[in-house]
Amino acid sequence: MFASVILLCLCIVFLFFQFRSRRPKNFPPGPTVLPIVGNILHISLENPLKDFEKLRKSYGNVYSLFIGSKPAVVINGLNAMKEATVTKANDFAGRPQDLFVNDSTRRKGVILADYGSSWKAHRRFALMTLRNFGLGKDSMEERIHGEIQYTINTLEKSIGKTLSPQVMFHNAASNIICQVLFGTRYEYDDDFIKVIVQCFTENAKIANGPWAMLYDTFPMIRNLPLPFKKAFENVETCQSLAKRLLAEHKKTRVPGEPRDFVDCYLDEMDKVCACVCSFSEEQLTMYALDLHFAGTDTTSNTLLTGFLYLMTYPHIQERFQQEIDRVLEGKDRASFDDRHRMPYVQAVIHEVQRIANTVPLSVFHCTTKDTELMGYSIPRGTMIIPNLTSVLNEEGQWKFPHEFNPENFLNDQGEFVKPEAFMPFSAGPRMCLGEGLARMELFLIMVTLLRKFQFIWPEDAGEPDYTPVYGVTLTPKPFHMQIQLRATQ
């Protein structure tokens, strides 16, 4: 009798999960859904990108997966991506709120905030403040060039030697955004920057790794002392550091005379706190960390990818330098406006961004209402996974979709062109806040360093491995570079 009851209970549980995991009517197709685990067995927990491509070939550019009992729609290809992020942008602008990344950040900040009045107010504030603090103007160029000098000093100490550039580029990108956010830069051996960069790097790997996937799939394990707890600890560490900076700002600020982003936010709190409760010190702490992470990890990994390829494609590096020499002849340094006279340099930098594919799955979206996509019905609250990889190497959109080749951004006359499928920053209302800053950083850093130095793949380094390490951001595997002063210097 007892055995029969147990068997009956198991059957009920099985049927419950089987029913919960059924695809709604006219929902995008996908692989068979298993009870409890959903489609977790269909994708690699370490790196699902190849599995996503296989499923795309089987089910088309819009297909569905179940993460446990939760349905998710994976969007592939330019046409589907445009429909979701541009044509029907408001329908797809939400953020799923019951995931590891949301829990670890306490649903604060701007990147993961759900689509609503608070998010809109904060995004509007960020865009206005970044613009006022010189994004695209001389003041931002000054900050970037100032930080580049520290990078040059590091490289000069390694002339004739080899150098591992990972920490150098992370520190440079971190300091540039730190100046915007906090009005200060940090020496590269400062504990603040070392701890922040380490926490960001670890969390980027954890958030798209196997333990985060298991966290999202099986809610019952969330309170167990498993490796994903490290991400929560890292967030706590970063918040403590950010709160310390916030306390210092509050002591020294002069209301109405902002020195940086944090001061601007505190001024905004003074203006709107009576009517907009979403502006708060707790929100500011996570907001600043959001922007710091976004402005550090993506830029530094793109720079690492760029120098990896330029070292191993020396003919491209040489042509890149020839155009720099010609355009900048007689000038002390590059300005962002010089890019308009450098079609090949622009093509190389954009190709680096395309091949780096730094945020391969963007940041997950969520439907804000019942809607349609490419003829399929998508209910409100459905998780959306934008597979940017599928757009950045889509056949038919690029001359050379599967190789590193700046010709992807040049027309027959050698002029720079930007194909519609170039969307490393995503598109629509959730497009990356820091696109303007990232573009300026990549141009000024790469042009300045390549004008002065030759970067050589070390003879004893063996064959280059271009396979990135998977995470929220794709990171090149650690490598070394040999540094030489250019003959023209």
BELJOJO-V732354 format. One record per residue. N is the residue number from 1. RES is the residue in three letters. OMEGA is omega in whole degrees, -180 to 180 (NA if undefined). BURIAL is # if it has 24 or more other C-alpha atoms within 12 Angstrom, else .. D_CENTER is the distance of its C-alpha to the mean C-alpha in whole Angstrom. Layout:
# BELJOJO-V732354
n->N res->RES omega->OMEGA burial->BURIAL d_center->D_CENTER
n->N res->RES omega->OMEGA burial->BURIAL d_center->D_CENTER
This chain:
# BELJOJO-V732354
n->1 res->MET omega->180 burial->. d_center->57
n->2 res->PHE omega->179 burial->. d_center->54
n->3 res->ALA omega->180 burial->. d_center->52
n->4 res->SER omega->179 burial->. d_center->52
n->5 res->VAL omega->178 burial->. d_center->51
n->6 res->ILE omega->-180 burial->. d_center->48
n->7 res->LEU omega->179 burial->. d_center->47
n->8 res->LEU omega->179 burial->. d_center->48
n->9 res->CYS omega->179 burial->. d_center->45
n->10 res->LEU omega->179 burial->. d_center->43
n->11 res->CYS omega->179 burial->. d_center->43
n->12 res->ILE omega->178 burial->. d_center->42
n->13 res->VAL omega->179 burial->. d_center->39
n->14 res->PHE omega->-178 burial->. d_center->38
n->15 res->LEU omega->179 burial->. d_center->39
n->16 res->PHE omega->-179 burial->. d_center->37
n->17 res->PHE omega->178 burial->. d_center->34
n->18 res->GLN omega->-180 burial->. d_center->35
n->19 res->PHE omega->-180 burial->. d_center->36
n->20 res->ARG omega->-174 burial->. d_center->33
n->21 res->SER omega->178 burial-># d_center->31
n->22 res->ARG omega->177 burial-># d_center->32
n->23 res->ARG omega->177 burial-># d_center->31
n->24 res->PRO omega->179 burial->. d_center->32
n->25 res->LYS omega->178 burial->. d_center->34
n->26 res->ASN omega->176 burial->. d_center->32
n->27 res->PHE omega->179 burial-># d_center->29
n->28 res->PRO omega->-179 burial-># d_center->27
n->29 res->PRO omega->178 burial-># d_center->28
n->30 res->GLY omega->-178 burial-># d_center->27
n->31 res->PRO omega->179 burial-># d_center->28
n->32 res->THR omega->-177 burial->. d_center->31
n->33 res->VAL omega->177 burial-># d_center->30
n->34 res->LEU omega->178 burial-># d_center->32
n->35 res->PRO omega->176 burial-># d_center->33
n->36 res->ILE omega->-175 burial-># d_center->31
n->37 res->VAL omega->-179 burial-># d_center->28
n->38 res->GLY omega->-180 burial-># d_center->27
n->39 res->ASN omega->-176 burial-># d_center->25
n->40 res->ILE omega->-180 burial-># d_center->24
n->41 res->LEU omega->-180 burial-># d_center->26
n->42 res->HIS omega->-178 burial-># d_center->25
n->43 res->ILE omega->177 burial-># d_center->22
n->44 res->SER omega->178 burial->. d_center->21
n->45 res->LEU omega->-180 burial-># d_center->19
n->46 res->GLU omega->-179 burial-># d_center->18
n->47 res->ASN omega->-175 burial-># d_center->16
n->48 res->PRO omega->-171 burial-># d_center->17
n->49 res->LEU omega->179 burial-># d_center->16
n->50 res->LYS omega->178 burial->. d_center->19
n->51 res->ASP omega->177 burial-># d_center->21
n->52 res->PHE omega->180 burial-># d_center->19
n->53 res->GLU omega->177 burial-># d_center->20
n->54 res->LYS omega->180 burial->. d_center->24
n->55 res->LEU omega->177 burial-># d_center->24
n->56 res->ARG omega->179 burial-># d_center->23
n->57 res->LYS omega->-179 burial->. d_center->26
n->58 res->SER omega->-169 burial->. d_center->28
n->59 res->TYR omega->178 burial->. d_center->27
n->60 res->GLY omega->-173 burial-># d_center->26
n->61 res->ASN omega->176 burial-># d_center->22
n->62 res->VAL omega->179 burial-># d_center->22
n->63 res->TYR omega->-175 burial-># d_center->23
n->64 res->SER omega->174 burial-># d_center->23
n->65 res->LEU omega->174 burial-># d_center->23
n->66 res->PHE omega->175 burial-># d_center->24
n->67 res->ILE omega->-166 burial-># d_center->22
n->68 res->GLY omega->179 burial-># d_center->25
n->69 res->SER omega->-176 burial-># d_center->27
n->70 res->LYS omega->178 burial-># d_center->24
n->71 res->PRO omega->175 burial-># d_center->24
n->72 res->ALA omega->179 burial-># d_center->20
n->73 res->VAL omega->179 burial-># d_center->20
n->74 res->VAL omega->-179 burial-># d_center->18
n->75 res->ILE omega->-178 burial-># d_center->18
n->76 res->ASN omega->173 burial-># d_center->18
n->77 res->GLY omega->-174 burial-># d_center->19
n->78 res->LEU omega->-174 burial-># d_center->19
n->79 res->ASN omega->180 burial-># d_center->22
n->80 res->ALA omega->-179 burial-># d_center->21
n->81 res->MET omega->179 burial-># d_center->17
n->82 res->LYS omega->-179 burial-># d_center->19
n->83 res->GLU omega->-177 burial-># d_center->21
n->84 res->ALA omega->-171 burial-># d_center->19
n->85 res->THR omega->-178 burial-># d_center->17
n->86 res->VAL omega->-175 burial->. d_center->19
n->87 res->THR omega->-180 burial->. d_center->23
n->88 res->LYS omega->-171 burial-># d_center->22
n->89 res->ALA omega->-177 burial-># d_center->19
n->90 res->ASN omega->-180 burial-># d_center->21
n->91 res->ASP omega->-173 burial-># d_center->22
n->92 res->PHE omega->-172 burial-># d_center->19
n->93 res->ALA omega->-180 burial-># d_center->17
n->94 res->GLY omega->174 burial-># d_center->17
n->95 res->ARG omega->174 burial-># d_center->15
n->96 res->PRO omega->-171 burial-># d_center->17
n->97 res->GLN omega->-178 burial-># d_center->19
n->98 res->ASP omega->-179 burial-># d_center->20
n->99 res->LEU omega->179 burial-># d_center->17
n->100 res->PHE omega->-176 burial-># d_center->17
n->101 res->VAL omega->179 burial-># d_center->14
n->102 res->ASN omega->-180 burial-># d_center->16
n->103 res->ASP omega->-177 burial-># d_center->19
n->104 res->SER omega->180 burial-># d_center->17
n->105 res->THR omega->179 burial-># d_center->16
n->106 res->ARG omega->177 burial-># d_center->19
n->107 res->ARG omega->177 burial-># d_center->18
n->108 res->LYS omega->180 burial-># d_center->18
n->109 res->GLY omega->-176 burial-># d_center->15
n->110 res->VAL omega->-176 burial-># d_center->14
n->111 res->ILE omega->-175 burial-># d_center->10
n->112 res->LEU omega->-179 burial-># d_center->12
n->113 res->ALA omega->179 burial-># d_center->16
n->114 res->ASP omega->-176 burial-># d_center->18
n->115 res->TYR omega->-179 burial-># d_center->19
n->116 res->GLY omega->-173 burial->. d_center->22
n->117 res->SER omega->180 burial->. d_center->24
n->118 res->SER omega->179 burial->. d_center->22
n->119 res->TRP omega->-179 burial-># d_center->19
n->120 res->LYS omega->180 burial-># d_center->20
n->121 res->ALA omega->-180 burial-># d_center->22
n->122 res->HIS omega->179 burial-># d_center->19
n->123 res->ARG omega->178 burial-># d_center->17
n->124 res->ARG omega->179 burial->. d_center->20
n->125 res->PHE omega->-178 burial-># d_center->21
n->126 res->ALA omega->-179 burial-># d_center->17
n->127 res->LEU omega->-180 burial-># d_center->17
n->128 res->MET omega->-176 burial->. d_center->21
n->129 res->THR omega->178 burial-># d_center->21
n->130 res->LEU omega->178 burial-># d_center->18
n->131 res->ARG omega->-179 burial-># d_center->20
n->132 res->ASN omega->180 burial->. d_center->23
n->133 res->PHE omega->165 burial-># d_center->22
n->134 res->GLY omega->177 burial-># d_center->22
n->135 res->LEU omega->-177 burial-># d_center->19
n->136 res->GLY omega->-179 burial-># d_center->21
n->137 res->LYS omega->-176 burial->. d_center->24
n->138 res->ASP omega->-175 burial->. d_center->26
n->139 res->SER omega->178 burial->. d_center->25
n->140 res->MET omega->177 burial-># d_center->21
n->141 res->GLU omega->179 burial-># d_center->22
n->142 res->GLU omega->180 burial-># d_center->25
n->143 res->ARG omega->-178 burial-># d_center->22
n->144 res->ILE omega->180 burial-># d_center->20
n->145 res->HIS omega->178 burial-># d_center->23
n->146 res->GLY omega->180 burial-># d_center->24
n->147 res->GLU omega->179 burial-># d_center->22
n->148 res->ILE omega->-179 burial-># d_center->22
n->149 res->GLN omega->176 burial->. d_center->26
n->150 res->TYR omega->176 burial-># d_center->25
n->151 res->THR omega->178 burial-># d_center->23
n->152 res->ILE omega->179 burial-># d_center->26
n->153 res->ASN omega->178 burial->. d_center->28
n->154 res->THR omega->-178 burial-># d_center->26
n->155 res->LEU omega->-180 burial-># d_center->26
n->156 res->GLU omega->178 burial->. d_center->30
n->157 res->LYS omega->-177 burial->. d_center->31
n->158 res->SER omega->-180 burial->. d_center->30
n->159 res->ILE omega->-178 burial->. d_center->32
n->160 res->GLY omega->180 burial->. d_center->34
n->161 res->LYS omega->174 burial->. d_center->32
n->162 res->THR omega->-175 burial-># d_center->28
n->163 res->LEU omega->170 burial-># d_center->25
n->164 res->SER omega->-168 burial-># d_center->22
n->165 res->PRO omega->-172 burial-># d_center->19
n->166 res->GLN omega->-177 burial-># d_center->17
n->167 res->VAL omega->-179 burial-># d_center->18
n->168 res->MET omega->-178 burial-># d_center->19
n->169 res->PHE omega->177 burial-># d_center->16
n->170 res->HIS omega->-180 burial-># d_center->14
n->171 res->ASN omega->-179 burial-># d_center->17
n->172 res->ALA omega->-179 burial-># d_center->17
n->173 res->ALA omega->179 burial-># d_center->13
n->174 res->SER omega->-177 burial-># d_center->14
n->175 res->ASN omega->179 burial-># d_center->17
n->176 res->ILE omega->180 burial-># d_center->16
n->177 res->ILE omega->176 burial-># d_center->14
n->178 res->CYS omega->180 burial-># d_center->17
n->179 res->GLN omega->178 burial-># d_center->20
n->180 res->VAL omega->-175 burial-># d_center->18
n->181 res->LEU omega->-169 burial-># d_center->18
n->182 res->PHE omega->178 burial-># d_center->21
n->183 res->GLY omega->-179 burial-># d_center->23
n->184 res->THR omega->172 burial-># d_center->23
n->185 res->ARG omega->-175 burial-># d_center->22
n->186 res->TYR omega->173 burial-># d_center->23
n->187 res->GLU omega->-172 burial->. d_center->25
n->188 res->TYR omega->176 burial-># d_center->23
n->189 res->ASP omega->178 burial->. d_center->25
n->190 res->ASP omega->-178 burial->. d_center->25
n->191 res->ASP omega->-178 burial->. d_center->24
n->192 res->PHE omega->-175 burial-># d_center->22
n->193 res->ILE omega->180 burial-># d_center->19
n->194 res->LYS omega->-179 burial-># d_center->20
n->195 res->VAL omega->-179 burial-># d_center->20
n->196 res->ILE omega->-178 burial-># d_center->16
n->197 res->VAL omega->179 burial-># d_center->15
n->198 res->GLN omega->180 burial-># d_center->16
n->199 res->CYS omega->179 burial-># d_center->15
n->200 res->PHE omega->-177 burial-># d_center->12
n->201 res->THR omega->180 burial-># d_center->12
n->202 res->GLU omega->-177 burial-># d_center->14
n->203 res->ASN omega->177 burial-># d_center->12
n->204 res->ALA omega->179 burial-># d_center->9
n->205 res->LYS omega->-178 burial-># d_center->12
n->206 res->ILE omega->-170 burial-># d_center->14
n->207 res->ALA omega->176 burial-># d_center->12
n->208 res->ASN omega->-178 burial-># d_center->12
n->209 res->GLY omega->-175 burial-># d_center->15
n->210 res->PRO omega->-177 burial-># d_center->19
n->211 res->TRP omega->176 burial-># d_center->20
n->212 res->ALA omega->178 burial-># d_center->17
n->213 res->MET omega->178 burial-># d_center->18
n->214 res->LEU omega->176 burial-># d_center->22
n->215 res->TYR omega->-179 burial-># d_center->21
n->216 res->ASP omega->-174 burial-># d_center->20
n->217 res->THR omega->-174 burial-># d_center->23
n->218 res->PHE omega->-178 burial-># d_center->26
n->219 res->PRO omega->-176 burial->. d_center->26
n->220 res->MET omega->-178 burial->. d_center->29
n->221 res->ILE omega->-169 burial->. d_center->28
n->222 res->ARG omega->-179 burial-># d_center->25
n->223 res->ASN omega->-180 burial->. d_center->28
n->224 res->LEU omega->-180 burial->. d_center->29
n->225 res->PRO omega->-178 burial->. d_center->28
n->226 res->LEU omega->-173 burial->. d_center->26
n->227 res->PRO omega->-180 burial-># d_center->23
n->228 res->PHE omega->178 burial-># d_center->20
n->229 res->LYS omega->180 burial-># d_center->22
n->230 res->LYS omega->180 burial-># d_center->20
n->231 res->ALA omega->178 burial-># d_center->17
n->232 res->PHE omega->178 burial-># d_center->19
n->233 res->GLU omega->179 burial->. d_center->21
n->234 res->ASN omega->178 burial-># d_center->18
n->235 res->VAL omega->178 burial-># d_center->17
n->236 res->GLU omega->179 burial-># d_center->21
n->237 res->THR omega->-179 burial-># d_center->21
n->238 res->CYS omega->180 burial-># d_center->18
n->239 res->GLN omega->178 burial-># d_center->20
n->240 res->SER omega->178 burial->. d_center->23
n->241 res->LEU omega->-179 burial-># d_center->22
n->242 res->ALA omega->179 burial-># d_center->21
n->243 res->LYS omega->177 burial-># d_center->24
n->244 res->ARG omega->178 burial->. d_center->26
n->245 res->LEU omega->179 burial-># d_center->24
n->246 res->LEU omega->179 burial-># d_center->25
n->247 res->ALA omega->178 burial->. d_center->29
n->248 res->GLU omega->179 burial->. d_center->29
n->249 res->HIS omega->-178 burial-># d_center->28
n->250 res->LYS omega->180 burial->. d_center->30
n->251 res->LYS omega->-170 burial->. d_center->33
n->252 res->THR omega->-175 burial->. d_center->33
n->253 res->ARG omega->171 burial-># d_center->32
n->254 res->VAL omega->-178 burial->. d_center->34
n->255 res->PRO omega->180 burial->. d_center->33
n->256 res->GLY omega->177 burial->. d_center->33
n->257 res->GLU omega->-173 burial->. d_center->32
n->258 res->PRO omega->177 burial-># d_center->28
n->259 res->ARG omega->-173 burial-># d_center->27
n->260 res->ASP omega->-177 burial-># d_center->23
n->261 res->PHE omega->-178 burial-># d_center->21
n->262 res->VAL omega->177 burial-># d_center->22
n->263 res->ASP omega->179 burial-># d_center->26
n->264 res->CYS omega->180 burial-># d_center->25
n->265 res->TYR omega->178 burial-># d_center->23
n->266 res->LEU omega->175 burial-># d_center->27
n->267 res->ASP omega->179 burial-># d_center->29
n->268 res->GLU omega->177 burial-># d_center->27
n->269 res->MET omega->179 burial-># d_center->28
n->270 res->ASP omega->-177 burial->. d_center->32
n->271 res->LYS omega->-167 burial->. d_center->32
n->272 res->VAL omega->-173 burial->. d_center->30
n->273 res->CYS omega->-178 burial->. d_center->31
n->274 res->ALA omega->-175 burial->. d_center->34
n->275 res->CYS omega->-179 burial->. d_center->33
n->276 res->VAL omega->-173 burial->. d_center->29
n->277 res->CYS omega->-177 burial->. d_center->29
n->278 res->SER omega->175 burial-># d_center->25
n->279 res->PHE omega->-175 burial-># d_center->25
n->280 res->SER omega->179 burial-># d_center->25
n->281 res->GLU omega->178 burial-># d_center->25
n->282 res->GLU omega->178 burial-># d_center->23
n->283 res->GLN omega->-180 burial-># d_center->21
n->284 res->LEU omega->-179 burial-># d_center->20
n->285 res->THR omega->-178 burial-># d_center->20
n->286 res->MET omega->179 burial-># d_center->17
n->287 res->TYR omega->-180 burial-># d_center->15
n->288 res->ALA omega->178 burial-># d_center->15
n->289 res->LEU omega->175 burial-># d_center->14
n->290 res->ASP omega->-176 burial-># d_center->11
n->291 res->LEU omega->178 burial-># d_center->11
n->292 res->HIS omega->179 burial-># d_center->11
n->293 res->PHE omega->-178 burial-># d_center->9
n->294 res->ALA omega->-178 burial-># d_center->6
n->295 res->GLY omega->-178 burial-># d_center->8
n->296 res->THR omega->-170 burial-># d_center->9
n->297 res->ASP omega->-176 burial-># d_center->7
n->298 res->THR omega->-178 burial-># d_center->5
n->299 res->THR omega->-178 burial-># d_center->8
n->300 res->SER omega->179 burial-># d_center->11
n->301 res->ASN omega->175 burial-># d_center->9
n->302 res->THR omega->177 burial-># d_center->10
n->303 res->LEU omega->178 burial-># d_center->13
n->304 res->LEU omega->178 burial-># d_center->14
n->305 res->THR omega->-179 burial-># d_center->14
n->306 res->GLY omega->-177 burial-># d_center->16
n->307 res->PHE omega->174 burial-># d_center->19
n->308 res->LEU omega->-178 burial-># d_center->19
n->309 res->TYR omega->-179 burial-># d_center->20
n->310 res->LEU omega->175 burial-># d_center->22
n->311 res->MET omega->-174 burial-># d_center->24
n->312 res->THR omega->170 burial-># d_center->25
n->313 res->TYR omega->-172 burial->. d_center->25
n->314 res->PRO omega->179 burial->. d_center->28
n->315 res->HIS omega->176 burial->. d_center->29
n->316 res->ILE omega->176 burial-># d_center->26
n->317 res->GLN omega->-178 burial-># d_center->26
n->318 res->GLU omega->-180 burial-># d_center->29
n->319 res->ARG omega->175 burial->. d_center->29
n->320 res->PHE omega->-178 burial-># d_center->26
n->321 res->GLN omega->179 burial-># d_center->28
n->322 res->GLN omega->179 burial->. d_center->31
n->323 res->GLU omega->176 burial-># d_center->30
n->324 res->ILE omega->-178 burial-># d_center->28
n->325 res->ASP omega->-177 burial-># d_center->32
n->326 res->ARG omega->-175 burial->. d_center->33
n->327 res->VAL omega->-175 burial-># d_center->31
n->328 res->LEU omega->-179 burial-># d_center->31
n->329 res->GLU omega->179 burial->. d_center->35
n->330 res->GLY omega->179 burial->. d_center->37
n->331 res->LYS omega->178 burial->. d_center->34
n->332 res->ASP omega->-177 burial->. d_center->33
n->333 res->ARG omega->-179 burial-># d_center->29
n->334 res->ALA omega->168 burial-># d_center->26
n->335 res->SER omega->-177 burial-># d_center->25
n->336 res->PHE omega->179 burial-># d_center->22
n->337 res->ASP omega->-180 burial->. d_center->25
n->338 res->ASP omega->-178 burial-># d_center->26
n->339 res->ARG omega->-178 burial-># d_center->24
n->340 res->HIS omega->178 burial->. d_center->26
n->341 res->ARG omega->-178 burial->. d_center->28
n->342 res->MET omega->-177 burial-># d_center->26
n->343 res->PRO omega->-178 burial-># d_center->26
n->344 res->TYR omega->177 burial-># d_center->25
n->345 res->VAL omega->178 burial-># d_center->23
n->346 res->GLN omega->-179 burial-># d_center->21
n->347 res->ALA omega->-180 burial-># d_center->21
n->348 res->VAL omega->-177 burial-># d_center->20
n->349 res->ILE omega->177 burial-># d_center->17
n->350 res->HIS omega->177 burial-># d_center->16
n->351 res->GLU omega->175 burial-># d_center->17
n->352 res->VAL omega->179 burial-># d_center->15
n->353 res->GLN omega->-180 burial-># d_center->11
n->354 res->ARG omega->-175 burial-># d_center->13
n->355 res->ILE omega->178 burial-># d_center->14
n->356 res->ALA omega->176 burial-># d_center->11
n->357 res->ASN omega->-165 burial-># d_center->9
n->358 res->THR omega->179 burial-># d_center->6
n->359 res->VAL omega->-166 burial-># d_center->4
n->360 res->PRO omega->-180 burial-># d_center->8
n->361 res->LEU omega->-179 burial-># d_center->9
n->362 res->SER omega->169 burial-># d_center->7
n->363 res->VAL omega->-174 burial-># d_center->8
n->364 res->PHE omega->177 burial-># d_center->12
n->365 res->HIS omega->178 burial-># d_center->14
n->366 res->CYS omega->179 burial-># d_center->18
n->367 res->THR omega->-179 burial-># d_center->21
n->368 res->THR omega->-180 burial-># d_center->23
n->369 res->LYS omega->172 burial->. d_center->26
n->370 res->ASP omega->-176 burial->. d_center->28
n->371 res->THR omega->178 burial-># d_center->27
n->372 res->GLU omega->176 burial-># d_center->27
n->373 res->LEU omega->180 burial-># d_center->25
n->374 res->MET omega->177 burial-># d_center->26
n->375 res->GLY omega->180 burial->. d_center->30
n->376 res->TYR omega->177 burial-># d_center->28
n->377 res->SER omega->-179 burial-># d_center->29
n->378 res->ILE omega->-180 burial-># d_center->26
n->379 res->PRO omega->175 burial-># d_center->27
n->380 res->ARG omega->177 burial-># d_center->26
n->381 res->GLY omega->179 burial-># d_center->23
n->382 res->THR omega->177 burial-># d_center->22
n->383 res->MET omega->-180 burial-># d_center->18
n->384 res->ILE omega->179 burial-># d_center->17
n->385 res->ILE omega->179 burial-># d_center->14
n->386 res->PRO omega->-179 burial-># d_center->13
n->387 res->ASN omega->-178 burial-># d_center->13
n->388 res->LEU omega->177 burial-># d_center->11
n->389 res->THR omega->-176 burial-># d_center->13
n->390 res->SER omega->180 burial-># d_center->16
n->391 res->VAL omega->-175 burial-># d_center->16
n->392 res->LEU omega->174 burial-># d_center->14
n->393 res->ASN omega->-177 burial-># d_center->17
n->394 res->GLU omega->177 burial-># d_center->20
n->395 res->GLU omega->-177 burial->. d_center->23
n->396 res->GLY omega->178 burial->. d_center->25
n->397 res->GLN omega->-175 burial->. d_center->22
n->398 res->TRP omega->176 burial-># d_center->22
n->399 res->LYS omega->-178 burial->. d_center->25
n->400 res->PHE omega->-171 burial->. d_center->24
n->401 res->PRO omega->-172 burial-># d_center->21
n->402 res->HIS omega->177 burial->. d_center->21
n->403 res->GLU omega->178 burial->. d_center->22
n->404 res->PHE omega->-176 burial-># d_center->20
n->405 res->ASN omega->-180 burial-># d_center->22
n->406 res->PRO omega->178 burial-># d_center->22
n->407 res->GLU omega->175 burial-># d_center->25
n->408 res->ASN omega->-177 burial-># d_center->22
n->409 res->PHE omega->178 burial-># d_center->22
n->410 res->LEU omega->175 burial-># d_center->26
n->411 res->ASN omega->-176 burial->. d_center->29
n->412 res->ASP omega->179 burial->. d_center->32
n->413 res->GLN omega->-179 burial->. d_center->33
n->414 res->GLY omega->179 burial->. d_center->30
n->415 res->GLU omega->179 burial->. d_center->28
n->416 res->PHE omega->174 burial-># d_center->25
n->417 res->VAL omega->-180 burial-># d_center->24
n->418 res->LYS omega->180 burial-># d_center->20
n->419 res->PRO omega->-178 burial-># d_center->20
n->420 res->GLU omega->-177 burial->. d_center->20
n->421 res->ALA omega->178 burial-># d_center->17
n->422 res->PHE omega->179 burial-># d_center->15
n->423 res->MET omega->178 burial-># d_center->12
n->424 res->PRO omega->179 burial-># d_center->9
n->425 res->PHE omega->-173 burial-># d_center->8
n->426 res->SER omega->-177 burial-># d_center->10
n->427 res->ALA omega->177 burial-># d_center->13
n->428 res->GLY omega->-174 burial-># d_center->15
n->429 res->PRO omega->179 burial-># d_center->16
n->430 res->ARG omega->179 burial-># d_center->12
n->431 res->MET omega->-176 burial-># d_center->11
n->432 res->CYS omega->179 burial-># d_center->8
n->433 res->LEU omega->-172 burial-># d_center->11
n->434 res->GLY omega->-178 burial-># d_center->10
n->435 res->GLU omega->-178 burial-># d_center->10
n->436 res->GLY omega->179 burial-># d_center->14
n->437 res->LEU omega->-179 burial-># d_center->13
n->438 res->ALA omega->-180 burial-># d_center->11
n->439 res->ARG omega->180 burial-># d_center->13
n->440 res->MET omega->179 burial-># d_center->16
n->441 res->GLU omega->-177 burial-># d_center->15
n->442 res->LEU omega->-178 burial-># d_center->14
n->443 res->PHE omega->-174 burial-># d_center->18
n->444 res->LEU omega->-179 burial-># d_center->20
n->445 res->ILE omega->-177 burial-># d_center->19
n->446 res->MET omega->-179 burial-># d_center->19
n->447 res->VAL omega->-177 burial-># d_center->22
n->448 res->THR omega->-178 burial-># d_center->24
n->449 res->LEU omega->-178 burial-># d_center->24
n->450 res->LEU omega->173 burial-># d_center->25
n->451 res->ARG omega->-173 burial-># d_center->28
n->452 res->LYS omega->-171 burial-># d_center->29
n->453 res->PHE omega->169 burial-># d_center->28
n->454 res->GLN omega->-180 burial-># d_center->28
n->455 res->PHE omega->-170 burial-># d_center->26
n->456 res->ILE omega->175 burial-># d_center->28
n->457 res->TRP omega->-176 burial-># d_center->27
n->458 res->PRO omega->-178 burial->. d_center->29
n->459 res->GLU omega->-177 burial->. d_center->32
n->460 res->ASP omega->-175 burial->. d_center->32
n->461 res->ALA omega->-178 burial->. d_center->29
n->462 res->GLY omega->-180 burial->. d_center->30
n->463 res->GLU omega->179 burial->. d_center->28
n->464 res->PRO omega->177 burial-># d_center->24
n->465 res->ASP omega->-177 burial->. d_center->22
n->466 res->TYR omega->-177 burial->. d_center->19
n->467 res->THR omega->-176 burial->. d_center->18
n->468 res->PRO omega->172 burial-># d_center->14
n->469 res->VAL omega->-173 burial-># d_center->14
n->470 res->TYR omega->174 burial-># d_center->12
n->471 res->GLY omega->173 burial-># d_center->10
n->472 res->VAL omega->172 burial-># d_center->7
n->473 res->THR omega->174 burial-># d_center->5
n->474 res->LEU omega->-177 burial-># d_center->9
n->475 res->THR omega->174 burial-># d_center->11
n->476 res->PRO omega->174 burial-># d_center->14
n->477 res->LYS omega->-179 burial->. d_center->17
n->478 res->PRO omega->179 burial->. d_center->19
n->479 res->PHE omega->178 burial-># d_center->21
n->480 res->HIS omega->175 burial-># d_center->24
n->481 res->MET omega->175 burial-># d_center->25
n->482 res->GLN omega->-173 burial-># d_center->28
n->483 res->ILE omega->172 burial-># d_center->28
n->484 res->GLN omega->170 burial-># d_center->31
n->485 res->LEU omega->177 burial->. d_center->32
n->486 res->ARG omega->-178 burial->. d_center->33
n->487 res->ALA omega->-177 burial->. d_center->36
n->488 res->THR omega->-177 burial->. d_center->36
n->489 res->GLN omega->NA burial->. d_center->35
